[in-house]
Amino acid sequence: MLFTSYDFLGFILVLFVLYYIVPKKFQWPLLLGFSYIFYFLADPTYLIYIGITTVTVYLLGCKIEQFREEQSAYLKANKEVLSREDKKLYKNKIKSKQWKYLLIALFINIGILAVLKYTNFAISNVNSIMGLLGSDKQFGFLDLALPMGISFYTFQSVGYIIDVYRGTCKAEKNIFKFALFVSFFPQLVQGPISRFSQMAETLYQEHSFDAKNVCYGLQRILWGFFKKLVIADRILTAVNEIIRNPDEYAGAYVFVGMMFYALELYADFTGGIDVTIGVAEVLGIRLAENFNRPFFSKSIKEYWNRWHITMGTWFTDYIFYPISVCGPMLKLSKFSRKKLGENLGKRVPIYLSSFTVWLATGIWHGASWNFVVWGLGNWVVIMVSQELEPLYAKFHARFHLQSNRYFQFFQVIRTIFIMSCLRSFDCYRNVPVTFKMLGTMFTTWNWNILWDGSLMQLGLTMTDYLILLAGTILLIAVSMIQRKGKVRDQIAACPYAVRVAIWYGLFLVVLLTGVYGIGYEASQFIYNQF
Amino acid sequence: MEQLLEILEELHPEVDFESCETLIDDKILDSFDIISIISEVNDVFDVTISAEYIIPDNFNSAKALYALIEKLEDEE
């Protein structure tokens, strides 16, 4: 059920009404029921996978928590008799038991994700290698369905059990409550990847009808629909035309395609997250924000702190830190500092861990070499800028441009351009074609297409371009206003007539210029496939 | 504490680590800085800060980080 379908609107409307009618203690069970219905309607077989994840993580999480409680009771009861060494030994014994249960949980759940998502990718690589070696034997592909949102709910569940193991959150003892955390339907489609400790605060609470919450939530949903239906789904036609026909659209078209895709992805992904957070807000539930005006970033590193924030922090907390501070890595750090000198040596482990993180980030986004190259491309850019830091420092000490607005504007444009180049690996059918098309930007000199009417051949009319232009200006204006605080707070402080004009105006814009309607199939959210 | 301040000041000479209590919240230290600090702390204090201790509360100020080092020294 697409977020932008009439079915979804009906689904959430019924939920909103029931949610505030039923006795408050039934609110979270109602959400659980609706989440499972949402998943069932997508495909009943998906329930098996989400069910396995829920049950295994729940049981193993409880087991890990049980060891912690036993440890605490044992140490308390034997406080006087145990020596420091005894306590240490006992704690290590418990930790090792907990570790085993954590490993089982990781093995099962990451295993399911890996098998469903990467088996066919592995088969295609094996087939290619066998072909190169001159063998005629080819393995057939498996018919594996990738359950909706599996990457998101698996990461969320894995994060939860690692937190339980670390002791940073307590295991949830009620399996139905835990099932809701895993399956909460607004975030199943494309995240955000929530942390149990943060989400539990409001997920299971009893919520009274709060007009402000409901109003703010509906406004956020409307803003999400505007981004998705008016901008993303409109520009999609031109993006597809360019990337699906690389032979016809080279040179400046590649640049246009990159910029259009940047706009499409931003409007699509942030629009979807707006709907997600908005639905949760109507229900009185707080979800983590996933974006912080990413296209205003002055470097790629900053961009990744502001784009898909919950994924970035997940990779940092659960992959980057554990790898960076594990015993072998600390030994490597000592060794490399001794051999390569203090400065370079201490960066070796950081670069190795980052490599792993970016490789994982790439593979997480999709089972293809395009995403591997995309991930490692990000890693290379970040590492190169890290290495060039001393040079930048000298440059800024000499020219004092850091606070110059024109220079900052240049940095923003540079970041958008580099990110757009990297993103083109999401688009074209394979890595060689992507490199080739990026190369044509410098070899095929056809920039006249920007003004000679050629862009009218991409499936968009002049009206579409004008709507997109106005929409983009609105997106930028809203981002600028956000710097002063929440936009909805600022609108709420306006006179009644202005508020009505803004929100009804936006509603009419979505209604009149949105790309939807009978016979039109709104496109799936891009991040849904991840 | 002085040894810890030396480690921190070498990374960011422009920051007043004795008074700053928002090193993570204000994004003064990033993940690369944290790993450099952990590696140096491991050398100087012979203490291993494992991933579970990498939370904002432990890294928001030099004082909090020093308290963590003392706690780990005590445990080890």
Interface residues (C-beta under 8 A of the other chain):
Chain A: K88 R166 G167 T168 K301 N305 T316 D317 F320 Y321 P322 S324 V325 G327 L330 S333 K334 K346 P349 I350 S353 Q386
Chain B: K27 D30 S31 F32 I34 I35 S36 I38 S39 E40 N42 D43 T48 I49 S50 A51 E52 I54 I55 E75
